[in-house]
Amino acid sequence: MRKIKSLFIESSNELTKTRSLALAGILLAIAVVLGFFAVQLTESIKISFAFIAEELCGALFGPVVGLICGGVADILKYIVRPTGPFFPGFTISGILGGLIYGLVLYKRKITLPRVILANALVTVFVNMLLNTYWLTLLYGSAYMAIFPARIIKELILLPINVAIFYIVSKILAKTAAFRGR
């Protein structure tokens, strides 16, 4: 418990550093741009790669900054390119995703098992379960009517998301902006 508390304290201290705020702002902008290129396949299935910037934000700055970036990114993505009505449940999902990425990846070496764990947690608990529930509330669909298609989509995207984030994080680790993180 003490470890998690110190993780939150260290992450909230990132908000006092100019370099951290600037880089988090850049990652937030990248998330919005990547969200602009999302592909809406059906009412309940959308593919986006904005998670890359949001996951980086959590990994670099921790759960507090990660949850702020996740929530703000969701709102800004909706403002830039609205697809359907605004629903605050998806903002909660963005917050939880950033929180999970921060808890699993912050102040830890980025390893493939850790990236798999972070993405699997977000995929199962946020994308599959929670987002499907939000969609049932939003569109009045039966949960089990849309759940199978969402499971298939998420199971296909999980290894792709893991590979993309792992490769991007290893490449960025060699740059000056991310060195020492």
C-alpha positions in Angstrom: 0.0 0.0 0.0 2.9 2.3 0.9 4.4 1.7 -2.6 1.2 2.7 -4.4 0.9 5.8 -2.2 4.4 6.9 -3.0 3.7 6.2 -6.7 0.8 8.6 -6.6 2.8 11.2 -4.8 5.7 11.0 -7.2 3.3 11.1 -10.1 1.6 14.2 -8.8 5.0 15.9 -8.3 5.4 15.5 -12.1 2.8 18.2 -12.4 5.2 20.7 -10.9 7.9 20.1 -13.5 7.9 22.3 -16.6 9.6 19.6 -18.7 7.0 17.0 -17.6 4.1 19.3 -18.3 5.4 20.2 -21.7 6.0 16.6 -22.7 2.6 15.5 -21.3 1.0 18.4 -23.4 2.8 17.1 -26.5 1.6 13.6 -25.9 -1.9 14.9 -25.3 -1.8 16.7 -28.6 -0.5 13.5 -30.3 -3.4 11.5 -28.7 -5.9 14.0 -30.1 -4.4 13.8 -33.6 -4.3 10.0 -33.5 -7.9 10.0 -32.3 -8.8 12.1 -35.3 -7.8 9.3 -37.5 -9.9 6.7 -35.7 -12.0 4.4 -37.8 -15.6 3.9 -36.8 -16.6 0.5 -38.2 -19.9 0.2 -36.5 -21.9 1.9 -33.8 -20.1 -0.2 -31.2 -16.7 -0.9 -32.9 -14.1 1.8 -33.4 -10.3 1.4 -34.0 -7.9 4.1 -32.8 -4.2 4.3 -32.0 -4.5 7.2 -29.6 -3.7 4.7 -26.9 0.0 5.0 -27.8 0.3 8.6 -26.6 -1.9 7.9 -23.6 0.1 4.9 -22.6 3.3 6.8 -23.0 1.9 9.5 -20.7 1.1 7.0 -18.0 4.5 5.3 -18.4 6.5 8.5 -18.3 4.6 10.5 -15.7 2.6 8.0 -13.6 -1.0 7.3 -12.7 -2.0 10.9 -11.7 -0.8 12.5 -14.9 -1.9 9.4 -16.9 -5.5 9.6 -15.6 -5.6 13.4 -16.3 -4.2 12.9 -19.8 -6.7 10.0 -20.4 -9.7 12.1 -19.4 -8.6 15.3 -21.1 -7.7 13.4 -24.3 -11.2 11.8 -24.5 -12.9 15.2 -24.2 -10.5 16.9 -26.7 -10.9 14.0 -29.2 -14.6 14.4 -29.0 -14.4 18.2 -29.5 -12.1 17.7 -32.5 -14.0 14.9 -34.2 -17.3 14.0 -32.6 -18.7 10.5 -33.5 -22.1 10.2 -31.9 -23.3 11.9 -28.8 -20.8 12.8 -26.0 -21.0 10.4 -23.1 -19.1 10.9 -19.9 -18.7 7.2 -19.4 -16.0 7.1 -22.1 -14.2 9.9 -20.2 -14.2 7.7 -17.2 -12.8 4.8 -19.3 -10.0 7.2 -20.5 -9.2 8.1 -16.9 -9.1 4.5 -15.9 -6.9 3.5 -18.8 -4.4 6.3 -18.0 -4.5 5.2 -14.4 -3.8 1.5 -15.2 -1.0 2.4 -17.6 0.6 4.6 -14.9 0.3 2.0 -12.2 1.8 -0.8 -14.3 4.5 1.1 -16.2 5.6 4.2 -14.2 9.1 4.1 -12.7 9.6 0.6 -14.1 11.6 -0.8 -16.9 9.5 -1.2 -20.0 9.5 -5.0 -20.6 7.3 -7.0 -22.9 5.6 -8.8 -20.1 4.8 -5.5 -18.4 3.5 -4.0 -21.6 1.3 -7.1 -22.1 0.0 -6.8 -18.6 -0.9 -3.1 -18.9 -2.6 -3.6 -22.3 -4.4 -6.7 -21.2 -5.8 -5.0 -18.1 -7.0 -2.1 -20.1 -8.4 -4.3 -22.9 -10.3 -6.6 -20.6 -11.6 -4.3 -17.9 -11.9 -1.0 -19.7 -12.4 -1.8 -23.4 -14.3 -5.1 -23.2 -16.3 -4.8 -20.1 -16.8 -1.1 -19.2 -16.9 0.4 -22.7 -19.4 -2.3 -23.8 -21.6 -1.3 -20.8 -21.3 2.4 -21.8 -22.5 1.5 -25.3 -25.5 -0.4 -24.0 -26.5 2.7 -21.9 -25.8 5.0 -24.8 -27.5 3.1 -27.6 -29.9 0.8 -25.7 -28.4 -2.3 -27.1 -28.4 -5.6 -25.2 -25.0 -6.2 -23.6 -24.6 -9.7 -24.9 -25.7 -8.6 -28.4 -22.6 -6.4 -28.9 -20.2 -8.1 -26.5 -19.1 -11.0 -28.8 -18.1 -8.6 -31.7 -16.2 -6.4 -29.2 -14.4 -9.4 -27.8 -13.2 -10.4 -31.2 -12.1 -6.9 -32.1 -10.2 -6.5 -28.8 -8.5 -9.9 -29.0 -7.3 -9.1 -32.5 -6.1 -5.6 -31.5 -4.4 -6.7 -28.2 -1.2 -8.2 -29.7 -1.1 -5.4 -32.3 -1.3 -2.7 -29.5 1.3 -4.5 -27.4 3.7 -4.7 -30.4 3.2 -1.1 -31.4 3.7 0.3 -27.9 6.7 -1.9 -27.1 8.4 -0.9 -30.4 7.6 2.8 -30.0 8.7 2.8 -26.4 12.1 1.2 -27.2 12.7 3.6 -30.1 11.8 6.6 -28.0 14.0 5.4 -25.1 16.9 6.2 -27.3 15.9 9.8 -27.9 17.0 12.8 -25.7 13.4 13.7 -24.7 12.8 10.3 -23.2 16.3 9.4 -21.9 16.5 9.0 -18.2 12.8 8.2 -17.9 
